[in-house]
Amino acid sequence: MRVNWSPGDLVAGKAEELGRTKQSSSREALREAAQEFEALFLQMLLTEMRRTVPDSDLLGDRRAEKLFQSLLDQEMALNSSQAQSLGLAKLIYEQMSRYLPEDEG
C-alpha cells in the first residue's frame, strides 16, 4: 500500500489550523501567523534547493533518506523562523499590524 504524504503538509496544515482557530485580530495571533508563514516559506525554499542536487543510485532506494531530509528541512525552517534569522516574519508583522485596531495593542 502506498501512502501519498508530504512532510510539508504538516506546516501547511498547522498554518491553516491557526487561521481557522484564531479569527480574532489580536497582535499575538498576527505574530504567530507571520512566523508560520516564514517557516512555510523557508521549508519550501529548502525543498526546492534540494531538488537541484542530482540524485545518485549509489546507495540504492533512498526513500528513507528523502523522508529524513524533508523532516530535517521542516525542523530547520521552524527553528530558523523562531530564531528570527531571516526576519521575514518581523516584516510581515510590521506591515500587517497597521490594519489592526489600536485598542488591541
C-alpha positions, 0 to 999 in steps of 0.5 A, spaced: 500 500 500 502 506 498 501 512 502 501 519 498 504 524 504 508 530 504 512 532 510 510 539 508 503 538 509 504 538 516 506 546 516 501 547 511 496 544 515 498 547 522 498 554 518 491 553 516 489 550 523 491 557 526 487 561 521 481 557 522 482 557 530 484 564 531 479 569 527 480 574 532 485 580 530 489 580 536 497 582 535 499 575 538 495 571 533 498 576 527 505 574 530 504 567 530 501 567 523 507 571 520 512 566 523 508 560 520 508 563 514 516 564 514 517 557 516 512 555 510 516 559 506 523 557 508 521 549 508 519 550 501 525 554 499 529 548 502 525 543 498 526 546 492 534 547 493 534 540 494 531 538 488 537 541 484 542 536 487 542 530 482 540 524 485 545 518 485 543 510 485 549 509 489 546 507 495 540 504 492 532 506 494 533 512 498 526 513 500 528 513 507 533 518 506 528 523 502 523 522 508 529 524 513 531 530 509 524 533 508 523 532 516 530 535 517 528 541 512 521 542 516 525 542 523 530 547 520 525 552 517 521 552 524 527 553 528 530 558 523 523 562 523 523 562 531 530 564 531 528 570 527 534 569 522 531 571 516 526 576 519 521 575 514 516 574 519 518 581 523 516 584 516 510 581 515 508 583 522 510 590 521 506 591 515 500 587 517 499 590 524 497 597 521 490 594 519 489 592 526 485 596 531 489 600 536 485 598 542 488 591 541 495 593 542 
